[in-house]
Structure formats: C-alpha cells, structure tokens
Amino acid sequence: MKIKSFLVMLISLLLLSACNTSDEDTHGDHADMNHDAPNEDDIRTLEVDLMVPEETVSSGEAVEISAHVTSNDEDVEDADAVMFEIIRDEESLAMIEVDHDDSGVYKIEYTFESPGDYTVIAHVDAFQLHTMPSKEVIVE
C-alpha cells in the first residue's frame, strides 16, 4: 500500500509540475522575437502609371511619354532613376533618362521616326525597389 501511495503522489507531482509552466518558460529567450519585425509604415511600395498615346500616332510627330511614380500612395519626386526604353522588333532603340517634372510625374517628348509597333518600358528605381511596366505604341 505504501508503494501505491508513493506512486500516486509521484505521478501527481509530475503532472502538477508539467502543467505549471508559464508563457516565459514556454517561449524562453524567444518571447521577444518580433521586436525587429518591420512596422507597416516602414514597408514601401512602388507603383508606376506609364502613360503613352492610346491612339495610333504618326511617324515623325513628337508625342509625350510620362510615368506617374508613387510609393505608399504618395508622389515620388526623388526616384533614384527613371528611364524610358523604346523597343521595336525586340531591338532596344533608345534608353532615355528622365528627370522629375511635377507631382511625381516624369515625362519626355519622343518622336517615332518610322511606322511600326513599339514597346515603351519605364525602368524605375526608388526605395531599393525596381519596377518596369510597359505599354505598346502603334506608329503609322
């Protein structure tokens, strides 16, 4: 009988000690692992609204190409780099660096010299992010 009582007391003691762990014991030194997690305000986005003529343009005629650059819904007036690449038949014809114009808009005047289908790509670098939206332009 003494052995049974001793075993019951030992098992009860083990169960009570196992159930008595605190959150600090459970998490140990890892309880504050989230202290280096980025704040939502620290996370940056980079959006570029590339604007090219929507209708067919005539060769030899200057047209405006622009990109409205925003980050976290705010205009970006100091992007690290904004360049427009003009491509025709998979050949890069021009890579034009663009300066800021107004309210996050970067724009150039460009003349397509000959008829054809062109692709305009905006290469934008800001906040250690890179994006390159593209649009088609048809020239007659």
N, C-alpha and C positions, 0 to 999 in steps of 0.2 A: 504494500500500500504506500509506503514511503517513496518508492521509486515512481509510482504513478503520479503522486502529488508533485514530486520534483520535476517530472517530465511536463506536466500540465503547466507548472509555474514557469519553466524554462521556455516553453513554446509561447506562452502568454507574454513573457518578457520580450522575446524576439519579435513577435507581432506588434507589440506596442512601440518598440524602438523603430521598426520599419515604417510604421505609419506616422511617426513623429518627425519627418524631415520637413524642413522649411523650404520656401522658394529659393532662399540664398544657398542652402545646401544642394538643392536640385540643380541650380544653374552655376554654382561655383563661381569661378572667375569670369564667366561669360555673361553674367547678368547685364552688363553694360555694353554689349556688343554693338548696339545700334547707335552709339554716340558719334560715330563717323559717317553715318548714313547721310547722303545729301538731302538738303532741305528742298522742298518743291520749288522755292524761289531760286535755288542755285542751278536747277536744270534748265538748260537753254534749248530753244527750238530754232530752226532756221527755215523760213518759208520764202519762196521767190515766186512772184507772179510775173511771168515773162509775157510781154505784150509785143506782138508783131502784127502787120497788116492782115486783117482777116479775109480781105478780098484779094483777088489777083492784082498784082502790081505790074507796071510797065517797066521794061528794061531801060536803064539809063535815067530813071527817075529816083530821086532821093526819098527814102522813107525813114520813119522813126522806129527804132527798136528800143524798148525800155524794159527794165526789171524793177519791180517794187519789192524791196527786201525788208522783211520783218522778222523779229525774234520775240517770242512771248507776247505777240500782238502789239509790239512797239516798232516804230520805224527804226531801221538801222542806217545811220548816216556815216558810219565809220567802218564799213566792212574792210577786212584785210585785203581782199582782192575781188574785183568783179570784172569778168572778161566775156565778151561775146565771140563765139566761134561760128564762122559761116562755113557750111559744108555743102558740096554739090557732088553727086555721084561718088559718095564715100571719100572724097578728097577734101581735106581742110584747106579752104582758100584764104582765110584770114582769122587771126586771133587778136581781137581789139580790146585793149584795156580801157575800162570805163570809169570815169570819176563820178562822184555823187553830185546830183543835180538839186533835188529838193525833196524833203519829206520821205526819205528812204528810197527815192527813185533814182536809178542810174540809167542814162539814155545816150544814144548816139543817133546820128543821121548816117544812113548807109545807102549806097547806090549799087544795085544789082546790075552788072554790065550786060549780061546776056540772058535770054529766056531759059527756063528750066525749073526744076523742082529743087528747092534749097531747104536745108535744115539749119535753124539757128539754135545754138546751145548757150545758155547762160551759165558760166562757171563762177560760183560764188563761194568765197571763204570768209567765215566770220565766227568768232567764238570757238575756234578749233573745230568747226564743222564745215563740211563741203557738200554742196548740192549742185546739180546740173540739169535743170529742166530744159526741155527742147520743144520747139514748135516748127511746123512746116510753113514755107512761103512759096507760093507759085508765082513765077515771073513769066510774062508774055513778051 
